[in-house]
Amino acid sequence: MQASCEPLEPTHSAALPQRQALADLLASYADLRHYLAGRLRNAADAGDIAQSSFAQAYAHALEHPVTNARALLFQAARNLWIDGQRRRRTEASVLEAWRARQDDTVPSAERIVAAREQLARVIARIDRMPRLRRDVFARVRLHGHTHAEVGSALGLSQRAVEQHVARAVFDLSDLAASCTPRSAA
């Protein structure tokens, strides 16, 4: 048996309708591009959709009989355009949701400045406290030590530690009101 370099052509009767469908698709391709360019007002998008539509319609015509190749081509383009619109809407809503979360989690420059000013006021107030009160407060509230641990380390009773912490909290209480976040107006 001799090898042939010629492409194999189907000899059954399905080849003729496939060829006719391909000829109809090719004849309608320019009309589709023109139609899409007018509808979409973007030649690049029109070309992309037309090319994808042709590929889909051609693949369909290879597997199934096609009675109206032009209608198949235009319907494929319509479906691709609708899918693209849906995808863009979904992307836009996801992006909007992401931006909303960012607005909630990323503070504005004004909020950062206000927080830094509030922190500076708190630090200044703590620095003005008597040394022992400041030390007790820092160990209990900032470092998480228990009253008993602080009392043992500083030679104070647990009751004295509680009183120093209470006085420190009282000293900072007027700042607490100014440190609460303001609701958006």
C-alpha positions as CSV (number, residue, x, y, z in Angstrom):
1,M,0.0,0.0,0.0
2,Q,1.4,3.4,-1.0
3,A,1.2,6.4,1.3
4,S,-0.5,9.5,-0.1
5,C,0.2,13.1,0.7
6,E,-3.3,14.2,-0.4
7,P,-5.8,15.1,2.3
8,L,-8.5,12.5,2.8
9,E,-11.8,13.8,1.6
10,P,-15.0,12.2,3.0
11,T,-16.8,10.4,0.3
12,H,-20.1,10.0,2.0
13,S,-23.0,12.3,1.4
14,A,-22.4,14.4,4.5
15,A,-19.5,16.2,2.9
16,L,-21.7,18.2,0.6
17,P,-23.9,19.8,3.3
18,Q,-20.7,20.6,5.3
19,R,-19.1,22.3,2.3
20,Q,-22.2,24.3,1.7
21,A,-22.4,25.3,5.3
22,L,-18.8,26.4,5.3
23,A,-19.4,28.4,2.1
24,D,-22.5,30.0,3.7
25,L,-20.5,30.8,6.8
26,L,-17.7,32.4,4.8
27,A,-20.2,34.4,2.7
28,S,-21.9,35.7,5.9
29,Y,-18.7,36.5,7.8
30,A,-18.2,40.0,6.4
31,D,-21.8,40.9,7.0
32,L,-21.5,39.8,10.6
33,R,-18.4,41.9,11.2
34,H,-20.1,44.9,9.6
35,Y,-23.2,44.4,11.7
36,L,-21.2,43.9,14.9
37,A,-19.0,46.9,14.3
38,G,-22.1,49.1,13.9
39,R,-23.8,47.6,17.0
40,L,-20.8,47.5,19.3
41,R,-19.1,50.7,18.0
42,N,-15.8,49.0,18.6
43,A,-14.0,47.3,15.7
44,A,-11.7,45.2,17.9
45,D,-14.6,43.7,19.9
46,A,-16.6,43.2,16.8
47,G,-13.7,41.3,15.2
48,D,-13.2,39.1,18.3
49,I,-16.9,38.2,18.5
50,A,-17.1,37.6,14.8
51,Q,-14.1,35.3,14.8
52,S,-15.3,33.3,17.9
53,S,-18.8,33.1,16.3
54,F,-17.3,31.7,13.1
55,A,-15.2,29.1,15.0
56,Q,-18.3,28.0,17.0
57,A,-20.6,27.9,14.0
58,Y,-18.0,26.0,11.9
59,A,-17.4,23.5,14.7
60,H,-21.1,22.9,15.0
61,A,-21.5,22.5,11.2
62,L,-18.8,19.8,11.2
63,E,-20.8,17.7,13.6
64,H,-24.4,18.6,12.8
65,P,-26.4,19.4,9.7
66,V,-27.0,23.1,9.3
67,T,-30.0,24.4,7.4
68,N,-29.3,28.1,7.8
69,A,-25.6,28.8,8.4
70,R,-26.1,32.6,8.4
71,A,-28.7,32.4,11.2
72,L,-26.3,30.0,13.1
73,L,-23.4,32.5,12.8
74,F,-25.5,35.5,13.9
75,Q,-27.0,33.5,16.8
76,A,-23.6,32.5,18.0
77,A,-22.5,36.1,17.9
78,R,-25.5,37.2,19.8
79,N,-24.9,34.5,22.5
80,L,-21.2,35.5,22.8
81,W,-22.2,39.2,23.1
82,I,-24.7,38.3,25.9
83,D,-22.2,36.2,27.7
84,G,-19.7,39.0,27.5
85,Q,-22.2,41.5,28.9
86,R,-23.0,39.1,31.8
87,R,-19.3,38.6,32.5
88,R,-18.7,42.4,32.5
89,R,-21.7,43.0,34.9
90,T,-20.4,40.2,37.2
91,E,-16.9,41.6,37.2
92,A,-18.2,45.1,37.9
93,S,-20.3,43.9,40.8
94,V,-17.4,41.9,42.2
95,L,-15.1,44.9,41.9
96,E,-17.7,47.2,43.5
97,A,-18.1,44.7,46.4
98,W,-14.3,44.6,46.8
99,R,-14.1,48.4,46.8
100,A,-16.8,48.6,49.4
101,R,-14.8,46.2,51.6
102,Q,-11.7,48.2,51.0
103,D,-13.5,51.4,52.1
104,D,-14.5,49.6,55.4
105,T,-11.0,48.2,56.1
106,V,-8.7,50.9,54.8
107,P,-8.9,54.1,56.8
108,S,-8.8,57.4,55.0
109,A,-5.9,59.8,55.4
110,E,-8.1,61.9,57.7
111,R,-8.8,59.0,60.0
112,I,-5.2,58.0,60.1
113,V,-4.2,61.6,61.1
114,A,-7.0,61.7,63.7
115,A,-5.9,58.4,65.2
116,R,-2.3,59.5,65.4
117,E,-3.4,62.7,67.2
118,Q,-5.5,60.7,69.6
119,L,-2.7,58.3,70.3
120,A,-0.3,61.2,71.0
121,R,-2.8,62.7,73.5
122,V,-3.1,59.3,75.3
123,I,0.6,58.9,75.4
124,A,1.0,62.4,76.8
125,R,-1.6,61.8,79.4
126,I,0.1,58.5,80.5
127,D,3.4,60.3,80.6
128,R,2.0,62.9,83.0
129,M,0.8,60.1,85.5
130,P,2.8,59.5,88.6
131,R,5.6,57.0,87.9
132,L,4.2,54.2,90.1
133,R,0.6,54.6,88.6
134,R,2.0,54.6,85.1
135,D,4.2,51.5,85.8
136,V,1.3,49.6,87.3
137,F,-1.1,50.6,84.5
138,A,1.4,49.6,81.8
139,R,2.1,46.2,83.4
140,V,-1.6,45.4,83.8
141,R,-3.2,46.9,80.8
142,L,-0.5,46.9,78.2
143,H,1.6,43.9,79.1
144,G,-1.3,41.7,80.4
145,H,0.2,40.9,83.9
146,T,-2.2,40.0,86.7
147,H,-2.7,42.2,89.7
148,A,-1.0,39.6,91.8
149,E,2.1,39.5,89.6
150,V,2.4,43.3,89.5
151,G,1.9,43.6,93.3
152,S,4.6,40.9,93.9
153,A,7.0,42.6,91.5
154,L,6.5,46.1,92.9
155,G,6.0,45.2,96.6
156,L,2.3,46.3,96.5
157,S,-0.8,44.7,97.7
158,Q,-3.3,43.5,95.2
159,R,-5.8,46.1,96.4
160,A,-3.2,48.9,95.8
161,V,-2.6,47.6,92.3
162,E,-6.3,47.7,91.6
163,Q,-6.5,51.3,92.9
164,H,-3.6,52.4,90.7
165,V,-5.2,50.9,87.7
166,A,-8.5,52.5,88.5
167,R,-7.0,55.9,89.0
168,A,-5.1,55.5,85.7
169,V,-8.3,54.6,83.9
170,F,-10.0,57.5,85.5
171,D,-7.2,59.8,84.3
172,L,-7.7,58.6,80.8
173,S,-11.5,58.5,80.8
174,D,-12.0,62.0,79.4
175,L,-9.8,61.0,76.5
176,A,-11.8,57.9,75.9
177,A,-14.8,59.9,74.8
178,S,-12.8,61.7,72.2
179,C,-11.2,58.5,71.0
180,T,-14.4,56.8,70.0
181,P,-14.9,56.5,66.3
182,R,-17.3,59.0,64.8
183,S,-20.1,57.6,62.7
184,A,-20.1,58.7,59.0
185,A,-22.4,61.6,58.4
